[in-house]
Amino acid sequence: MSLIYGAATTAAADATIPASHPFAGHLRRAADLAAATPHRRWVEGDEPLPALYLSHGAPPTFEDAAWMRQLHDWAQALPRPRSILIVSAHWESDQLGITSTVPTELVYDFGGFAPMYYQMRYDTPDNTGLAAQLLSVLPDTQRVFEHRNRGLDHGAWLPLKVMYPEGDIPVLQLSMPTHDPAALFAIGERLRALRAEGVLVIGSGFMTHGLPYLDWSRPDVVPGWSAEFDAWAASALSRGDVALLQDYRAKAPGLPYAHPTVEHFTPLFVTLGAATDPTVAPTMAIEGYAMGLSKRSLQVA
């Protein structure tokens, strides 16, 4: 039996979420806002869209009403993009790759959560136009492999489902082929031109991600290493000190605990590379902590 993809399948899956669940409440709020004030779409002639770095968690993000409101309000404050290109902490590859341009199942790359999270859907529209736009800004010598069996992973679909729950914007995920800040920055520079075409460029990670070092019995306590790393990053960002950020392995306090592996931090360099002027301080859209981890999320013009 062939699968049917589209907004209707997403809505049907969302309708099975218990009404008392925080995400069901989020969906009701988003629908009410959309009915009251339609989200203005980006149109040709508008200023380029910003590029974003967003921090988010796994499925528990769907249980944090305040955090979901922050993410959704941020999205609503921007023109509605024509399409979204996202680099996630959860897809590392030796070569640059993109997710499938034909309808493909989501990747549920997490474990130990309630069954409802493995039944969620985010069936976005055809993204072949976005794939062509992406190839047009990359060097002719750059090989990009399309993974026909790979859909969006939770580093992409989870925050986007909160920010744009209708699922009516084409989305393409770009793999992270390296953790070298300069190389990721250069990729971001290539993507910069897409912002002027109504493409929202996103680096998706978590400003601190030391899961093995959290005290799960005290989720409201912010570990010193999380606060110190976040303060260091915020200070460097406020000064537009890209060189210091790129030297994070040597300069960032608390790194072995804040990022025992660095894939949740390095998408930041794609975002900074996509900035018109990376030395200009970004706008901090979300600050604070969840489960002791920094939610710092930002946008660059």
N, C-alpha and C positions, 0 to 999 in steps of 0.2 A: 504494500500500500504506500503510495507516495505521500510525503508530508506536505502540508499546506502552511506557508509562511505568510506573515503579515501582521498588521496592527490588530486584526481581529483575534489572532491566536494569542497575542500578548494580552489583550484585554480579557479574553476568556480565562487565561491562566490567572490573571490578577483577580478575577471575580471569585476564585476559589479560596483566596486568602481570608482567614477568619476576620470578621468585621472589627473585632476587638484588638487585632494586631496593630502595632504602631505604623506599619507600612500601609495598611488599609486606610488608616486615618490620614496618612500623607497623601495617598492617591485621591481621597475625597477633597482634601484641601487644595491640591493642585488642580483638580477639575473645577472646583468653585472659582479659583482665581482665573482659570482660562475662560470660563463662561462670563465672568465679570469684566475682565480686561484682556482681550486677545493679545498674545505675545507678538510684538512687532518683529517682522522678519527682516533680516539683512537684505538689502537690495543693492544692485550695482550703483556705484557712486557714493555709497556710505564709506566712512572711515574703515580701514582694515580692522578686522576683529582682533582682539588680544590673543595672546597665547597663555595657557594656564598650566600651573603645576598644582595638582590637587592631591591631598592626603585623604585616605579613607581606609576603612578596615574591611574585614570579611563580612559574612552575613549579619553579624551583630550591628553593623551600621544601619540595617533595616529596622532595628529595634530601638534606635536612638532618635526620637522625634525631633529634638532640638538640632541635632547634627543634620538630619535630612532637611529641615527647614532652612538651615544655613546654606546648604548646597543648592537647594531649589531656588531660594531667593537670589543667590548669586547668578544662577543661570537666567533668571527672569530679568535681572538688571542689565543683561547684555542683549543685543539684537539676536533674534533666533537664527542660528547659522544655517547656511545652505547644506553643509555637510560637516562631519567631524572626523579628524585624523588623530588617533590616539596611540601613544607609546606606553605600554604597561610594564610594570615591574615583573609581571608574571609570564613574560615571553622573552626569553633570551635565546639567541641563535648565533651560530658562527657567521652566517651570511644574512644580509638584509632580506627580510621576507614580509609578505602581507597576508592577511587572512583572506579567505575565499571571497571571490566576487559573485559566487552563486549561493543561494540560500543554504545555510549550514547550521547545524546545531551549536548551541552555546557550549563553552567549556566550563564545567563545574569543578574547578581546580581547588577544592577545599574539602575538608573531611570533618565528620563528627558533629554536623549541625542537623537541625530539624529537617525532615523529608520535604517540607514545603519549599525549601530553598533550591532543591534539585529539580523542582517542577516549574520554577520561574522561567519566563521567556522574555526575549527582547528581540523581536523580529523586525528589523529595520529595513528600509527600502533598498532598492538596487543601488549598489555603490560603484558600478563600473565606470561612471563618469569621474568619480573621485580617484579611482585607481589610475585613470589616464592623466588626470591633473598631477598626481604624485610623480608619475614617470616623467612628465614633462619638465619638472624642476630638478630632477636628479641627473648626474652626468651620464652621457651616452655609454660610458664604460662601466657604469654601475649595474651589476646584475641584481635583479630583484626576483625572488622566487615566490610564486603564489601557492600557498598551502591550501589546496582545494578541500582538504578534510578538516581544516581548522576554522572554527568560528571564534567569536569574541570570548576572551577569558574574563574572569571576574574582576580583574584589574581595569577592564574596560566597561563591561555591561553593568556591573554593580553601581558605580557612581553615576553612570549615564541614565540608568533606570530611575534613579532618584532625581536627577537634574532635569531630564526630559522624558517623563514617564510615558508619554504617548507613543514613543518609539517610531516617530514619523520622520526622522532625520537620517540620511544615509551615514553609515559609520564604517570606517576602515581602520584596522589595527596594523601598526607597523612594528616589527620586531625590534628588539634591542640587541644589536650585533656585537657590542663591546661595552665595557665600563670605563673606557678611556674618556675622561671629560672633554678633552680637546676634540676627539673624533665625534662624540655625541653633539657637542656644540656646533661642529661643522654640518652635521645632519640638520640640526635646527636652522642654521643659516639658509640651507637649501629650501626648507619648508616655509621660510618667512614670506615668500612671494604668494603662497596660498592664502594667507590671511586677507590679502586684498581681493580675493575671489570668493569671500564668504565662507572660508573653511576655518573652523575652530580647531587649532592645534593644541593638543593636551599631552602633558607628561603626567602619568599617573603613578603615584607611589605612596610614601608615608614619610613625613619628615624625620620621625624616629621610629624604629621598628625592632627593638630589642626584645622580641617575644620570649626568648629563653630566660631573660633576666627580670621579668615582671613578677611581682608578688600578687598572684591571682586572688588571694584572700583579701587584698586591700586595693581594689581597683581604682579608688579615688586618690591614691598616693602617687605623686609624680616622682619617679626616681631622679636622683641627682644627675646621672648621666644623660637622661632625657632632657631635663631642663637646661643643662649646660650646652649640649649640642644644639638645641633649638635656639638658645640665646646667641650662640656663636654664628649660626647660619643667618639669623635675623639681622644681626649687626652687619655682617658682610654684605648681605643683600641690600640693606638700607644705604650702604656706601657705594653700591654698584661694583664691589670688589670681586670681579669674576675670577681674577688670578688666584686670590686667596681661596675662593670656593673650589676651584679646580685642584688646589693643593690640599684638599680636605684630608687625605690619608695621613699627611704629616702634621697638619695644623689643627684639625678639629678635635676638641676635647670630648672624651667619652666615646670615641668612635667604636672601639671593639664591642661596647655594650649597646650603643645606639643603633649600630648597623653591623652586626656580626657578619652579615653578607650585605653588599652595598646596592643591590638592585632596586631597593625602594627609594634610594636617594638620587641615583644617577639619572633618572628621567628628567630631573631638574635642569640638566645641562642642555637637553633638547629644547626645553622651554626658553631658557636664556638665549640660546643661539637664534631662536625665532624672533627675538625682540628686535625692534627697529634700532634701538640703542641699548645694548645690554648693560651699559654703565649707569643707566637711569634706574633709580630705586623702583622696584615693582610695587604694585598696590597689594597690600595684605587683605585678602578677602575673608579668611577664617583664621582664627588663632585659638589657643587653648589646648586642652588635652582630653583624650579619651582613653581610658584604661592605662593611664600613665604615659601614653604616646602622644607626640605633638601632632595636632591636626593642621599645622600651618599650611595654608594654601594661598596661592597668589596669582596675579595676572600681570603680564608685561605688555606694554603697548608697542 
